[in-house]
Amino acid sequence: MSKFWSDRVKTTKPYTYGEQPKDKKYIKLNTNENPYPVSKLAIEAMKAAVNDDLKLYPDPTCFELRSEIAAYYGVDKDEVFVGNGSDEVLAFSFMAFFNRGDKVIYPDISYSFYDVYAGLLGVESERIPLNEDFSIPVEKYKNKNIGILIANPNAPTGVCLTLSEIEDIVSSNPHSLVLVDEAYIDFGGETAISLTKKYDNLLVSQTFSKSRSLAGMRVGFAIGDKKLIEALERIKNSINSYTIDRVAIAGATASIRDVEHFEATRRLVIETRERVVPCLEKLAFTVLPSKANFIFAKHESISGQTLYEQLKHRGILVRHFAKPRIEDYLRISIGSDAEMDAFLSVLEDIVKSYK
Ligand SMILES: *Cc1c(COP(=O)(O)O)cnc(C)c1O
């Protein structure tokens, strides 16, 4: 605390990101990064961008990147907003669509950044409890006509709503914004982007960080009615017009074009996930049905805290949330097959030692 701090700084509760310890080399299964390399086409494009003209500002409209995203998803480029990571897209959305004192709803167990943005911007939030099985109680989101945020698949559970469930929520709330955060949609869920043509209250956000192996580049985007996109542009141009640098614009554009690499790597992640789930079940874990690049699992007798610590001790990082209802769960990112084999073998040892 310092006398120079604004009230906003004093009261904000910042996001706690996944640890990145430097004391030894860990197998990192704690931040949902993609184990597969960046598209070669994207790397070439980024190298060319470095050699090009970094002395000049980037295109503040991200025309080329937005056009490429629009073409890929079959929407108009005026229906696409690009941000510095989808976290920025989400933060700008809070500013663009909710007033101080407005109420928004989202699940009690969800991406914890929603609490942070709401707190920072004075937006009230009501957290709707997930069902016992960690599914989202769709009925409780219908006909509310207040702002709604849903991560789909949800984080950190990996549980996914169907497109028709999302449509039920969107269509029954015509007077409020529904923001669907699809950070993990490419790992088996069905995107709601098609619904943005039909509903002007739906905004869908996605990211290059997970399914496109570009977490280090910081690009995310939102698709929705062009009036929604205009609102996001107005916020962006009131804070920083150049949120996406030239290298990132080039890399992200090439990444969208490299459909083959995208399809191959996301398929590998899905296959590994499907292979690992039964192995965990054999070790007496309950595993929630996941459509993400991570799984959320709980052992029948060993606590989440103990498993987290034992794994870390043996060089494997997973994410543990010391929060009600989920304190005995671990969120395990899907790594390469070799990483997952190492993880499973260490885990088997730990589980045996507690018998
Ligand atoms: C990772 C993640 C994001 C943000 O990703 P960026 O790296 O900022 O694009 C947004 N929402 C959820 C649920 C996430 O897990």
The ligand as an SDF file (V2000), in Angstrom:
LIG
                    3D

 15 15  0  0  0  0  0  0  0  0999 V2000
   -6.9520  -18.8550  -21.3490 C   0  0  0  0  0  0  0  0  0  0  0  0
   -8.3090  -18.2650  -21.2050 C   0  0  0  0  0  0  0  0  0  0  0  0
   -8.6380  -17.0020  -21.6970 C   0  0  0  0  0  0  0  0  0  0  0  0
   -7.6400  -15.9940  -22.1420 C   0  0  0  0  0  0  0  0  0  0  0  0
   -6.7600  -16.3130  -23.0320 O   0  0  0  0  0  0  0  0  0  0  0  0
   -5.7740  -15.2530  -23.6700 P   0  0  0  0  0  0  0  0  0  0  0  0
   -4.4650  -15.9090  -23.5650 O   0  0  0  0  0  0  0  0  0  0  0  0
   -5.8510  -13.9540  -22.9090 O   0  0  0  0  0  0  0  0  0  0  0  0
   -6.2790  -15.1030  -25.0530 O   0  0  0  0  0  0  0  0  0  0  0  0
   -9.9420  -16.5750  -21.6320 C   0  0  0  0  0  0  0  0  0  0  0  0
  -10.8990  -17.3280  -21.0820 N   0  0  0  0  0  0  0  0  0  0  0  0
  -10.6290  -18.5330  -20.5680 C   0  0  0  0  0  0  0  0  0  0  0  0
  -11.7250  -19.3210  -19.9690 C   0  0  0  0  0  0  0  0  0  0  0  0
   -9.3260  -19.0190  -20.5980 C   0  0  0  0  0  0  0  0  0  0  0  0
   -9.0440  -20.1920  -20.0310 O   0  0  0  0  0  0  0  0  0  0  0  0
  1  2  1  0
  2  3  1  0
  2 14  2  0
  3  4  1  0
  3 10  2  0
  4  5  1  0
  5  6  1  0
  6  7  2  0
  6  8  1  0
  6  9  1  0
 10 11  1  0
 11 12  2  0
 12 13  1  0
 12 14  1  0
 14 15  1  0
M  END
$$$$
